[in-house]
Amino acid sequence: ETDEAAILRLQLSLLIDERERERAIAEREREQLAGTVADLRVRLDRAEQRITALISDNAYRTKRPWWKWRRGP
């Protein structure tokens, strides 16, 4: 085996290792983003439930004319 072949094998090995590290980093980032998306979906669902509850609560209240609320002489 020549020195040039040994150098090429070493370079190839280093490139493969670097690619594997980059894949691992990308996978961790993907998992973090998926977790963030899941958390945001839960928060959105809760907010929608609160809004729906508020809307339905207001729909059941009796409507009063505004002039009965006025303070006047």
Biopython code that builds the backbone (N, CA, C, O; Angstrom):
import numpy as np
from Bio.PDB.StructureBuilder import StructureBuilder

atoms = [
    (1, "GLU", "N", (0.852, -1.171, 0.000)),
    (1, "GLU", "CA", (0.000, 0.000, 0.000)),
    (1, "GLU", "C", (0.899, 1.235, 0.000)),
    (1, "GLU", "O", (1.832, 1.358, 0.792)),
    (2, "THR", "N", (0.588, 2.108, -0.888)),
    (2, "THR", "CA", (1.398, 3.319, -0.992)),
    (2, "THR", "C", (0.921, 4.358, 0.012)),
    (2, "THR", "O", (-0.165, 4.269, 0.585)),
    (3, "ASP", "N", (1.789, 5.345, 0.193)),
    (3, "ASP", "CA", (1.426, 6.433, 1.106)),
    (3, "ASP", "C", (0.193, 7.190, 0.613)),
    (3, "ASP", "O", (-0.643, 7.610, 1.413)),
    (4, "GLU", "N", (0.084, 7.360, -0.693)),
    (4, "GLU", "CA", (-1.054, 8.076, -1.265)),
    (4, "GLU", "C", (-2.365, 7.330, -0.999)),
    (4, "GLU", "O", (-3.376, 7.955, -0.679)),
    (5, "ALA", "N", (-2.355, 6.021, -1.127)),
    (5, "ALA", "CA", (-3.549, 5.213, -0.862)),
    (5, "ALA", "C", (-3.925, 5.279, 0.617)),
    (5, "ALA", "O", (-5.107, 5.341, 0.955)),
    (6, "ALA", "N", (-2.937, 5.265, 1.484)),
    (6, "ALA", "CA", (-3.190, 5.348, 2.918)),
    (6, "ALA", "C", (-3.803, 6.709, 3.267)),
    (6, "ALA", "O", (-4.720, 6.795, 4.083)),
    (7, "ILE", "N", (-3.294, 7.750, 2.650)),
    (7, "ILE", "CA", (-3.828, 9.102, 2.883)),
    (7, "ILE", "C", (-5.278, 9.182, 2.403)),
    (7, "ILE", "O", (-6.135, 9.750, 3.081)),
    (8, "LEU", "N", (-5.540, 8.610, 1.231)),
    (8, "LEU", "CA", (-6.906, 8.620, 0.703)),
    (8, "LEU", "C", (-7.865, 7.840, 1.598)),
    (8, "LEU", "O", (-8.996, 8.273, 1.820)),
    (9, "ARG", "N", (-7.418, 6.689, 2.115)),
    (9, "ARG", "CA", (-8.248, 5.907, 3.029)),
    (9, "ARG", "C", (-8.541, 6.684, 4.314)),
    (9, "ARG", "O", (-9.660, 6.652, 4.826)),
    (10, "LEU", "N", (-7.528, 7.380, 4.829)),
    (10, "LEU", "CA", (-7.708, 8.185, 6.028)),
    (10, "LEU", "C", (-8.686, 9.334, 5.766)),
    (10, "LEU", "O", (-9.562, 9.603, 6.588)),
    (11, "GLN", "N", (-8.539, 10.003, 4.638)),
    (11, "GLN", "CA", (-9.459, 11.081, 4.288)),
    (11, "GLN", "C", (-10.892, 10.563, 4.154)),
    (11, "GLN", "O", (-11.835, 11.194, 4.631)),
    (12, "LEU", "N", (-11.042, 9.431, 3.512)),
    (12, "LEU", "CA", (-12.364, 8.834, 3.363)),
    (12, "LEU", "C", (-12.956, 8.496, 4.727)),
    (12, "LEU", "O", (-14.134, 8.760, 4.970)),
    (13, "SER", "N", (-12.169, 7.926, 5.602)),
    (13, "SER", "CA", (-12.627, 7.589, 6.937)),
    (13, "SER", "C", (-13.050, 8.849, 7.700)),
    (13, "SER", "O", (-14.071, 8.837, 8.387)),
    (14, "LEU", "N", (-12.286, 9.919, 7.589)),
    (14, "LEU", "CA", (-12.619, 11.176, 8.254)),
    (14, "LEU", "C", (-13.913, 11.773, 7.697)),
    (14, "LEU", "O", (-14.736, 12.300, 8.446)),
    (15, "LEU", "N", (-14.083, 11.686, 6.383)),
    (15, "LEU", "CA", (-15.312, 12.196, 5.767)),
    (15, "LEU", "C", (-16.534, 11.395, 6.205)),
    (15, "LEU", "O", (-17.597, 11.964, 6.452)),
    (16, "ILE", "N", (-16.383, 10.091, 6.301)),
    (16, "ILE", "CA", (-17.487, 9.240, 6.751)),
    (16, "ILE", "C", (-17.851, 9.571, 8.190)),
    (16, "ILE", "O", (-19.031, 9.676, 8.525)),
    (17, "ASP", "N", (-16.841, 9.736, 9.045)),
    (17, "ASP", "CA", (-17.091, 10.099, 10.443)),
    (17, "ASP", "C", (-17.795, 11.456, 10.541)),
    (17, "ASP", "O", (-18.726, 11.620, 11.328)),
    (18, "GLU", "N", (-17.350, 12.415, 9.747)),
    (18, "GLU", "CA", (-17.952, 13.746, 9.750)),
    (18, "GLU", "C", (-19.418, 13.684, 9.296)),
    (18, "GLU", "O", (-20.285, 14.339, 9.874)),
    (19, "ARG", "N", (-19.675, 12.903, 8.273)),
    (19, "ARG", "CA", (-21.040, 12.747, 7.779)),
    (19, "ARG", "C", (-21.941, 12.119, 8.840)),
    (19, "ARG", "O", (-23.092, 12.526, 8.994)),
    (20, "GLU", "N", (-21.433, 11.148, 9.559)),
    (20, "GLU", "CA", (-22.207, 10.502, 10.619)),
    (20, "GLU", "C", (-22.499, 11.481, 11.756)),
    (20, "GLU", "O", (-23.600, 11.480, 12.305)),
    (21, "ARG", "N", (-21.518, 12.317, 12.114)),
    (21, "ARG", "CA", (-21.744, 13.332, 13.148)),
    (21, "ARG", "C", (-22.811, 14.320, 12.701)),
    (21, "ARG", "O", (-23.689, 14.692, 13.480)),
    (22, "GLU", "N", (-22.733, 14.745, 11.442)),
    (22, "GLU", "CA", (-23.732, 15.678, 10.912)),
    (22, "GLU", "C", (-25.129, 15.052, 10.893)),
    (22, "GLU", "O", (-26.118, 15.726, 11.182)),
    (23, "ARG", "N", (-25.207, 13.778, 10.555)),
    (23, "ARG", "CA", (-26.500, 13.085, 10.578)),
    (23, "ARG", "C", (-27.062, 13.025, 11.993)),
    (23, "ARG", "O", (-28.255, 13.244, 12.203)),
    (24, "ALA", "N", (-26.201, 12.730, 12.960)),
    (24, "ALA", "CA", (-26.639, 12.654, 14.355)),
    (24, "ALA", "C", (-27.127, 14.019, 14.834)),
    (24, "ALA", "O", (-28.146, 14.105, 15.519)),
    (25, "ILE", "N", (-26.414, 15.079, 14.483)),
    (25, "ILE", "CA", (-26.824, 16.432, 14.867)),
    (25, "ILE", "C", (-28.164, 16.771, 14.219)),
    (25, "ILE", "O", (-29.057, 17.302, 14.879)),
    (26, "ALA", "N", (-28.304, 16.471, 12.947)),
    (26, "ALA", "CA", (-29.552, 16.764, 12.235)),
    (26, "ALA", "C", (-30.715, 15.982, 12.848)),
    (26, "ALA", "O", (-31.822, 16.510, 12.956)),
    (27, "GLU", "N", (-30.481, 14.748, 13.244)),
    (27, "GLU", "CA", (-31.531, 13.932, 13.856)),
    (27, "GLU", "C", (-31.952, 14.511, 15.202)),
    (27, "GLU", "O", (-33.145, 14.571, 15.503)),
    (28, "ARG", "N", (-30.982, 14.941, 16.016)),
    (28, "ARG", "CA", (-31.311, 15.566, 17.302)),
    (28, "ARG", "C", (-32.117, 16.848, 17.089)),
    (28, "ARG", "O", (-33.086, 17.097, 17.805)),
    (29, "GLU", "N", (-31.721, 17.656, 16.112)),
    (29, "GLU", "CA", (-32.454, 18.893, 15.820)),
    (29, "GLU", "C", (-33.876, 18.586, 15.347)),
    (29, "GLU", "O", (-34.824, 19.274, 15.725)),
    (30, "ARG", "N", (-34.017, 17.554, 14.522)),
    (30, "ARG", "CA", (-35.340, 17.160, 14.047)),
    (30, "ARG", "C", (-36.223, 16.725, 15.210)),
    (30, "ARG", "O", (-37.396, 17.092, 15.273)),
    (31, "GLU", "N", (-35.663, 15.944, 16.127)),
    (31, "GLU", "CA", (-36.421, 15.500, 17.290)),
    (31, "GLU", "C", (-36.824, 16.685, 18.175)),
    (31, "GLU", "O", (-37.941, 16.722, 18.691)),
    (32, "GLN", "N", (-35.920, 17.647, 18.348)),
    (32, "GLN", "CA", (-36.243, 18.835, 19.137)),
    (32, "GLN", "C", (-37.359, 19.632, 18.475)),
    (32, "GLN", "O", (-38.279, 20.095, 19.149)),
    (33, "LEU", "N", (-37.280, 19.791, 17.174)),
    (33, "LEU", "CA", (-38.322, 20.525, 16.460)),
    (33, "LEU", "C", (-39.660, 19.797, 16.527)),
    (33, "LEU", "O", (-40.707, 20.428, 16.677)),
    (34, "ALA", "N", (-39.627, 18.485, 16.418)),
    (34, "ALA", "CA", (-40.868, 17.712, 16.527)),
    (34, "ALA", "C", (-41.477, 17.882, 17.917)),
    (34, "ALA", "O", (-42.696, 17.991, 18.048)),
    (35, "GLY", "N", (-40.647, 17.906, 18.943)),
    (35, "GLY", "CA", (-41.133, 18.141, 20.295)),
    (35, "GLY", "C", (-41.734, 19.526, 20.445)),
    (35, "GLY", "O", (-42.767, 19.693, 21.094)),
    (36, "THR", "N", (-41.094, 20.511, 19.852)),
    (36, "THR", "CA", (-41.617, 21.877, 19.901)),
    (36, "THR", "C", (-42.956, 21.970, 19.195)),
    (36, "THR", "O", (-43.883, 22.603, 19.701)),
    (37, "VAL", "N", (-43.066, 21.346, 18.030)),
    (37, "VAL", "CA", (-44.327, 21.356, 17.284)),
    (37, "VAL", "C", (-45.430, 20.681, 18.103)),
    (37, "VAL", "O", (-46.553, 21.181, 18.162)),
    (38, "ALA", "N", (-45.116, 19.559, 18.729)),
    (38, "ALA", "CA", (-46.111, 18.853, 19.543)),
    (38, "ALA", "C", (-46.563, 19.725, 20.712)),
    (38, "ALA", "O", (-47.753, 19.780, 21.020)),
    (39, "ASP", "N", (-45.623, 20.403, 21.361)),
    (39, "ASP", "CA", (-45.959, 21.290, 22.469)),
    (39, "ASP", "C", (-46.843, 22.439, 21.999)),
    (39, "ASP", "O", (-47.820, 22.787, 22.663)),
    (40, "LEU", "N", (-46.506, 23.020, 20.870)),
    (40, "LEU", "CA", (-47.306, 24.127, 20.350)),
    (40, "LEU", "C", (-48.707, 23.672, 19.952)),
    (40, "LEU", "O", (-49.674, 24.417, 20.113)),
    (41, "ARG", "N", (-48.818, 22.459, 19.435)),
    (41, "ARG", "CA", (-50.145, 21.929, 19.094)),
    (41, "ARG", "C", (-51.010, 21.768, 20.340)),
    (41, "ARG", "O", (-52.198, 22.090, 20.324)),
    (42, "VAL", "N", (-50.404, 21.264, 21.426)),
    (42, "VAL", "CA", (-51.139, 21.109, 22.684)),
    (42, "VAL", "C", (-51.593, 22.478, 23.185)),
    (42, "VAL", "O", (-52.742, 22.640, 23.598)),
    (43, "ARG", "N", (-50.697, 23.459, 23.150)),
    (43, "ARG", "CA", (-51.059, 24.806, 23.599)),
    (43, "ARG", "C", (-52.172, 25.398, 22.743)),
    (43, "ARG", "O", (-53.084, 26.042, 23.263)),
    (44, "LEU", "N", (-52.099, 25.182, 21.441)),
    (44, "LEU", "CA", (-53.137, 25.692, 20.548)),
    (44, "LEU", "C", (-54.474, 25.031, 20.841)),
    (44, "LEU", "O", (-55.505, 25.704, 20.873)),
    (45, "ASP", "N", (-54.469, 23.727, 21.053)),
    (45, "ASP", "CA", (-55.710, 23.023, 21.379)),
    (45, "ASP", "C", (-56.322, 23.565, 22.671)),
    (45, "ASP", "O", (-57.533, 23.768, 22.753)),
    (46, "ARG", "N", (-55.477, 23.798, 23.680)),
    (46, "ARG", "CA", (-55.981, 24.346, 24.946)),
    (46, "ARG", "C", (-56.567, 25.733, 24.738)),
    (46, "ARG", "O", (-57.631, 26.050, 25.270)),
    (47, "ALA", "N", (-55.878, 26.551, 23.972)),
    (47, "ALA", "CA", (-56.376, 27.906, 23.715)),
    (47, "ALA", "C", (-57.707, 27.853, 22.975)),
    (47, "ALA", "O", (-58.625, 28.612, 23.288)),
    (48, "GLU", "N", (-57.814, 26.965, 22.003)),
    (48, "GLU", "CA", (-59.073, 26.827, 21.261)),
    (48, "GLU", "C", (-60.198, 26.373, 22.187)),
    (48, "GLU", "O", (-61.330, 26.841, 22.064)),
    (49, "GLN", "N", (-59.894, 25.472, 23.104)),
    (49, "GLN", "CA", (-60.912, 25.013, 24.050)),
    (49, "GLN", "C", (-61.363, 26.152, 24.953)),
    (49, "GLN", "O", (-62.555, 26.294, 25.227)),
    (50, "ARG", "N", (-60.416, 26.965, 25.418)),
    (50, "ARG", "CA", (-60.785, 28.105, 26.271)),
    (50, "ARG", "C", (-61.633, 29.106, 25.500)),
    (50, "ARG", "O", (-62.618, 29.623, 26.025)),
    (51, "ILE", "N", (-61.256, 29.378, 24.263)),
    (51, "ILE", "CA", (-62.027, 30.320, 23.446)),
    (51, "ILE", "C", (-63.431, 29.787, 23.204)),
    (51, "ILE", "O", (-64.409, 30.525, 23.322)),
    (52, "THR", "N", (-63.529, 28.508, 22.866)),
    (52, "THR", "CA", (-64.842, 27.900, 22.641)),
    (52, "THR", "C", (-65.693, 27.967, 23.905)),
    (52, "THR", "O", (-66.891, 28.241, 23.832)),
    (53, "ALA", "N", (-65.088, 27.723, 25.052)),
    (53, "ALA", "CA", (-65.830, 27.791, 26.316)),
    (53, "ALA", "C", (-66.315, 29.209, 26.580)),
    (53, "ALA", "O", (-67.446, 29.410, 27.021)),
    (54, "LEU", "N", (-65.465, 30.188, 26.314)),
    (54, "LEU", "CA", (-65.873, 31.577, 26.519)),
    (54, "LEU", "C", (-67.003, 31.978, 25.577)),
    (54, "LEU", "O", (-67.953, 32.648, 25.980)),
    (55, "ILE", "N", (-66.890, 31.566, 24.337)),
    (55, "ILE", "CA", (-67.925, 31.896, 23.354)),
    (55, "ILE", "C", (-69.243, 31.242, 23.738)),
    (55, "ILE", "O", (-70.289, 31.890, 23.706)),
    (56, "SER", "N", (-69.202, 29.974, 24.098)),
    (56, "SER", "CA", (-70.447, 29.284, 24.441)),
    (56, "SER", "C", (-71.027, 29.834, 25.742)),
    (56, "SER", "O", (-72.247, 29.883, 25.895)),
    (57, "ASP", "N", (-70.189, 30.242, 26.667)),
    (57, "ASP", "CA", (-70.665, 30.843, 27.912)),
    (57, "ASP", "C", (-71.379, 32.158, 27.622)),
    (57, "ASP", "O", (-72.430, 32.435, 28.201)),
    (58, "ASN", "N", (-70.821, 32.960, 26.740)),
    (58, "ASN", "CA", (-71.450, 34.234, 26.367)),
    (58, "ASN", "C", (-72.753, 34.016, 25.599)),
    (58, "ASN", "O", (-73.667, 34.835, 25.698)),
    (59, "ALA", "N", (-72.851, 32.950, 24.852)),
    (59, "ALA", "CA", (-74.054, 32.692, 24.063)),
    (59, "ALA", "C", (-75.238, 32.359, 24.962)),
    (59, "ALA", "O", (-76.382, 32.631, 24.599)),
    (60, "TYR", "N", (-74.979, 31.771, 26.134)),
    (60, "TYR", "CA", (-76.069, 31.384, 27.030)),
    (60, "TYR", "C", (-76.528, 32.521, 27.944)),
    (60, "TYR", "O", (-77.597, 32.440, 28.549)),
    (61, "ARG", "N", (-75.746, 33.548, 28.042)),
    (61, "ARG", "CA", (-76.145, 34.680, 28.889)),
    (61, "ARG", "C", (-77.313, 35.410, 28.240)),
    (61, "ARG", "O", (-77.431, 35.479, 27.016)),
    (62, "THR", "N", (-78.150, 35.939, 29.079)),
    (62, "THR", "CA", (-79.265, 36.709, 28.526)),
    (62, "THR", "C", (-78.752, 38.055, 28.079)),
    (62, "THR", "O", (-77.913, 38.670, 28.737)),
    (63, "LYS", "N", (-79.253, 38.492, 26.982)),
    (63, "LYS", "CA", (-78.833, 39.784, 26.461)),
    (63, "LYS", "C", (-79.679, 40.860, 27.105)),
    (63, "LYS", "O", (-80.902, 40.749, 27.181)),
    (64, "ARG", "N", (-79.023, 41.885, 27.559)),
    (64, "ARG", "CA", (-79.701, 43.004, 28.185)),
    (64, "ARG", "C", (-79.490, 44.234, 27.318)),
    (64, "ARG", "O", (-78.400, 44.442, 26.785)),
    (65, "PRO", "N", (-80.485, 45.017, 27.179)),
    (65, "PRO", "CA", (-80.306, 46.247, 26.413)),
    (65, "PRO", "C", (-79.269, 47.142, 27.090)),
    (65, "PRO", "O", (-79.178, 47.198, 28.317)),
    (66, "TRP", "N", (-78.518, 47.817, 26.289)),
    (66, "TRP", "CA", (-77.452, 48.648, 26.834)),
    (66, "TRP", "C", (-77.984, 49.780, 27.689)),
    (66, "TRP", "O", (-77.294, 50.228, 28.605)),
    (67, "TRP", "N", (-79.182, 50.255, 27.419)),
    (67, "TRP", "CA", (-79.675, 51.416, 28.155)),
    (67, "TRP", "C", (-80.035, 51.085, 29.601)),
    (67, "TRP", "O", (-80.129, 51.988, 30.431)),
    (68, "LYS", "N", (-80.235, 49.826, 29.911)),
    (68, "LYS", "CA", (-80.503, 49.459, 31.304)),
    (68, "LYS", "C", (-79.230, 49.531, 32.146)),
    (68, "LYS", "O", (-79.292, 49.632, 33.371)),
    (69, "TRP", "N", (-78.099, 49.479, 31.493)),
    (69, "TRP", "CA", (-76.834, 49.532, 32.185)),
    (69, "TRP", "C", (-76.367, 50.974, 32.406)),
    (69, "TRP", "O", (-75.498, 51.243, 33.235)),
    (70, "ARG", "N", (-76.962, 51.885, 31.650)),
    (70, "ARG", "CA", (-76.552, 53.290, 31.768)),
    (70, "ARG", "C", (-76.942, 53.867, 33.100)),
    (70, "ARG", "O", (-78.028, 53.605, 33.619)),
    (71, "ARG", "N", (-76.061, 54.641, 33.638)),
    (71, "ARG", "CA", (-76.391, 55.391, 34.843)),
    (71, "ARG", "C", (-76.840, 56.766, 34.418)),
    (71, "ARG", "O", (-76.173, 57.422, 33.617)),
    (72, "GLY", "N", (-77.882, 57.178, 34.905)),
    (72, "GLY", "CA", (-78.353, 58.480, 34.505)),
    (72, "GLY", "C", (-79.323, 59.037, 35.515)),
    (72, "GLY", "O", (-79.595, 58.439, 36.556)),
    (73, "PRO", "N", (-79.836, 60.199, 35.175)),
    (73, "PRO", "CA", (-80.773, 60.826, 36.111)),
    (73, "PRO", "C", (-82.083, 60.115, 36.234)),
    (73, "PRO", "O", (-82.952, 60.548, 36.991)),
]
sb = StructureBuilder()
sb.init_structure("model")
sb.init_model(0)
sb.init_chain("A")
sb.init_seg("    ")
for serial, (resi, resn, name, xyz) in enumerate(atoms, 1):
    if name == "N":
        sb.init_residue(resn, " ", resi, " ")
    sb.init_atom(name, np.array(xyz, "f"), 0.0, 1.0, " ", f" {name:<3s}", serial, name[0])
structure = sb.get_structure()
